[in-house]
Amino acid sequence: MNTVYKRTPEPYAPVYPRALDEYQHAGVIKKFRDEWDVDEGQARDIFSEMKKFLHVSEIGQQQSILIEIDETTQIIDKMWHHFILFTEDYRIFCDRFFGKMVHHAPFSAEHLAQAISEATDKGMDLNAYKRLCLEQQLHLIESVMGLETVRKWYVEYANAYSPQRMNALQRPFFHDNLDDVALPLDPEAAREMDPSDLIQGILQHSAPAMFCGRRCGRRCGMRCRISCKNCRRACR
């Protein structure tokens, strides 16, 4: 016999705060684009959806509905990771809009064990339980943000940022000119150096990667990737 879980209508539809909708962080967008091959418009769009995800997650917590990241919404999770790296800004953001720190809890063996336990308590197998949780999650997203958000995350993003597409969009760890990357000190030679020679050796080997001396010569520290404020020209 199949059990039908009926949707319980929400007594109200929470309003998405205008200030949250308008919040931007240029630094997060730039760092995200350093790792992912997307244009600025795409990055800003993902940042906007990440804010909605955090908003829905907070309401879900109030209603004991767990909102989880899955393959479909991985790109939102990646943006969240970048935002968290700006620790102080992220803390201020959370305090302002949610009144507390919104922690990121990656999936682990403990989460799986808890899901199995909860499924068993309900007399369900794990697949049926996960389906029920996703159904509750989708209904909550619809009630809070509207059906368009459900469609965007689970249809548009599912296609635009599928695992295959994300593999193609993720940039290599170092995607600048490798000619500018300094070679490290030889480990055997470093062991024989006294403290002064070791420090000078590290400085000598690190200088090409740390400074801007190869092209504009002004030591701006930006490695010729952006407009140089010292020499007033683009030195890329």
C-alpha positions as CSV (number, residue, x, y, z in Angstrom):
1,M,0.0,0.0,0.0
2,N,1.3,3.4,-0.9
3,T,1.1,6.1,1.7
4,V,0.2,9.6,0.4
5,Y,1.8,12.5,2.2
6,K,-0.4,15.5,1.8
7,R,1.0,19.0,1.7
8,T,0.1,21.1,4.7
9,P,-0.7,24.7,3.6
10,E,1.4,27.3,5.2
11,P,-0.6,29.9,7.3
12,Y,1.3,32.7,5.6
13,A,3.8,33.3,2.9
14,P,7.0,34.9,4.3
15,V,8.2,38.0,2.5
16,Y,11.7,38.1,1.0
17,P,13.3,41.1,2.6
18,R,14.2,43.9,0.1
19,A,17.5,44.7,1.9
20,L,18.5,41.0,1.5
21,D,17.6,41.0,-2.1
22,E,19.7,44.2,-2.7
23,Y,22.7,43.0,-0.7
24,Q,25.9,42.6,-2.9
25,H,29.5,41.7,-2.3
26,A,31.9,42.4,-5.1
27,G,34.8,40.6,-3.5
28,V,32.8,37.3,-3.3
29,I,31.8,37.7,-7.0
30,K,35.4,38.2,-8.0
31,K,36.8,35.3,-6.0
32,F,34.1,33.1,-7.4
33,R,35.0,34.0,-11.0
34,D,38.6,33.3,-10.2
35,E,37.6,29.6,-9.7
36,W,34.7,29.3,-12.0
37,D,34.6,30.3,-15.7
38,V,31.4,32.3,-15.6
39,D,30.7,35.9,-16.6
40,E,29.9,38.6,-14.0
41,G,26.2,38.4,-14.7
42,Q,26.1,34.7,-14.1
43,A,28.1,35.0,-10.9
44,R,25.8,37.8,-9.6
45,D,22.8,35.6,-10.5
46,I,24.2,32.6,-8.5
47,F,25.0,34.9,-5.6
48,S,21.4,36.1,-5.6
49,E,20.1,32.5,-5.6
50,M,22.5,31.7,-2.7
51,K,20.9,34.5,-0.6
52,K,17.4,33.0,-1.4
53,F,18.7,29.5,-0.4
54,L,19.9,30.9,3.0
55,H,16.6,32.6,3.5
56,V,14.6,29.5,2.8
57,S,16.9,27.4,5.0
58,E,16.3,29.7,7.9
59,I,12.5,29.4,7.5
60,G,12.9,25.7,7.1
61,Q,14.7,25.5,10.4
62,Q,11.9,27.3,12.1
63,Q,9.4,24.8,10.7
64,S,11.7,21.7,11.3
65,I,12.2,21.2,7.6
66,L,15.7,20.5,6.5
67,I,16.8,22.2,3.4
68,E,19.7,20.4,1.7
69,I,22.1,20.9,-1.2
70,D,22.0,18.2,-3.8
71,E,23.6,17.8,-7.3
72,T,21.1,20.2,-8.8
73,T,22.0,23.1,-6.4
74,Q,25.8,22.4,-6.1
75,I,26.6,25.7,-7.8
76,I,24.8,27.6,-5.1
77,D,26.8,25.7,-2.5
78,K,30.0,26.6,-4.2
79,M,29.1,30.3,-4.0
80,W,28.2,29.8,-0.4
81,H,31.7,28.4,0.2
82,H,33.3,31.5,-1.3
83,F,31.1,33.8,0.8
84,I,32.1,32.0,4.0
85,L,35.8,32.7,3.2
86,F,35.1,36.3,3.9
87,T,34.6,35.4,7.5
88,E,34.0,38.8,9.1
89,D,31.7,40.0,6.2
90,Y,29.8,36.7,6.3
91,R,29.3,37.0,10.1
92,I,28.0,40.5,9.8
93,F,25.7,39.4,6.9
94,C,24.3,36.6,9.0
95,D,23.8,38.7,12.1
96,R,22.0,41.4,10.0
97,F,19.6,39.2,8.1
98,F,19.2,36.1,10.3
99,G,20.1,37.3,13.8
100,K,22.7,34.5,14.2
101,M,25.5,32.7,12.4
102,V,24.3,30.4,9.6
103,H,26.7,27.5,9.7
104,H,27.6,25.3,6.8
105,A,27.4,21.6,7.6
106,P,28.8,19.3,4.9
107,F,27.3,15.9,4.4
108,S,29.0,13.2,6.5
109,A,28.6,9.6,7.7
110,E,26.8,11.0,10.8
111,H,24.2,12.7,8.6
112,L,23.6,9.5,6.7
113,A,23.2,7.5,9.9
114,Q,20.7,10.1,11.2
115,A,18.7,9.9,8.0
116,I,18.6,6.1,8.2
117,S,17.5,6.3,11.8
118,E,14.7,8.8,11.0
119,A,13.6,6.7,8.1
120,T,13.4,3.6,10.3
121,D,11.4,5.5,12.9
122,K,8.9,6.4,10.2
123,G,8.7,2.8,8.9
124,M,10.3,3.8,5.6
125,D,13.3,2.8,3.6
126,L,15.9,5.4,2.9
127,N,14.9,6.2,-0.6
128,A,11.3,6.8,0.4
129,Y,12.4,9.0,3.2
130,K,14.7,11.0,1.0
131,R,11.9,11.5,-1.5
132,L,9.6,12.7,1.3
133,C,12.3,15.2,2.5
134,L,12.8,16.5,-1.0
135,E,9.0,16.9,-1.5
136,Q,8.8,18.9,1.7
137,Q,11.8,21.0,0.6
138,L,10.3,21.8,-2.8
139,H,6.9,22.8,-1.3
140,L,8.7,25.1,1.2
141,I,10.7,26.7,-1.5
142,E,7.5,27.3,-3.5
143,S,5.7,28.8,-0.5
144,V,8.6,31.1,0.4
145,M,10.0,32.1,-3.0
146,G,7.5,31.0,-5.5
147,L,7.3,28.3,-8.2
148,E,9.8,30.3,-10.4
149,T,12.5,29.6,-7.9
150,V,11.7,25.9,-7.8
151,R,11.9,25.9,-11.6
152,K,15.1,27.9,-11.7
153,W,17.0,25.7,-9.2
154,Y,15.8,22.3,-10.2
155,V,15.4,22.8,-14.0
156,E,17.4,25.7,-15.3
157,Y,20.3,25.3,-12.9
158,A,20.1,21.5,-13.2
159,N,20.9,21.9,-16.9
160,A,23.2,25.0,-16.8
161,Y,25.3,23.7,-13.9
162,S,25.0,19.9,-14.1
163,P,28.0,17.9,-12.8
164,Q,29.3,17.6,-16.3
165,R,29.1,21.4,-16.9
166,M,30.6,22.2,-13.6
167,N,33.6,20.0,-14.4
168,A,34.0,22.0,-17.6
169,L,33.5,25.4,-15.8
170,Q,35.9,24.9,-12.9
171,R,39.2,26.6,-13.6
172,P,42.6,24.9,-13.0
173,F,44.1,25.6,-9.6
174,F,46.5,28.1,-11.2
175,H,45.2,29.6,-14.4
176,D,47.6,32.5,-15.0
177,N,50.8,32.4,-17.0
178,L,52.9,29.6,-15.4
179,D,56.1,31.4,-16.6
180,D,55.4,33.8,-13.6
181,V,55.4,30.9,-11.1
182,A,58.6,30.7,-9.1
183,L,60.4,27.4,-8.6
184,P,60.7,26.5,-4.9
185,L,64.0,26.0,-3.1
186,D,65.6,22.5,-3.4
187,P,64.7,20.6,-0.2
188,E,68.2,19.1,0.2
189,A,69.9,22.5,-0.3
190,A,67.5,24.2,2.2
191,R,68.5,21.7,4.9
192,E,72.1,22.8,4.7
193,M,71.3,26.6,4.9
194,D,71.7,28.6,8.0
195,P,68.6,30.7,9.1
196,S,69.8,33.8,7.3
197,D,70.5,32.1,4.0
198,L,67.2,30.2,4.2
199,I,65.2,33.4,4.6
200,Q,67.1,35.1,1.7
201,G,66.7,32.0,-0.4
202,I,62.9,32.0,0.1
203,L,62.8,35.7,-0.7
204,Q,64.8,35.2,-3.9
205,H,62.7,32.3,-5.1
206,S,59.4,33.8,-4.1
207,A,60.0,37.3,-5.6
208,P,58.9,36.5,-9.2
209,A,55.5,35.1,-8.0
210,M,54.9,37.7,-5.3
211,F,55.9,41.0,-7.0
212,C,55.2,42.8,-10.3
213,G,58.7,43.4,-11.3
214,R,58.7,41.4,-14.6
215,R,56.6,43.9,-16.6
216,C,56.0,47.2,-15.0
217,G,58.8,47.1,-12.4
218,R,56.8,49.0,-9.8
219,R,56.4,46.2,-7.2
220,C,52.6,46.7,-7.0
221,G,52.1,43.1,-5.8
222,M,49.3,42.4,-8.2
223,R,51.4,40.3,-10.6
224,C,50.1,42.2,-13.7
225,R,46.6,40.8,-13.5
226,I,44.7,44.1,-13.0
227,S,45.2,47.7,-13.7
228,C,48.3,48.9,-11.9
229,K,47.6,52.0,-9.7
230,N,51.3,52.8,-9.5
231,C,52.1,53.0,-13.2
232,R,48.5,54.0,-14.2
233,R,48.2,51.6,-17.0
234,A,46.9,48.0,-17.6
235,C,49.9,45.8,-17.3
236,R,48.2,42.5,-18.2
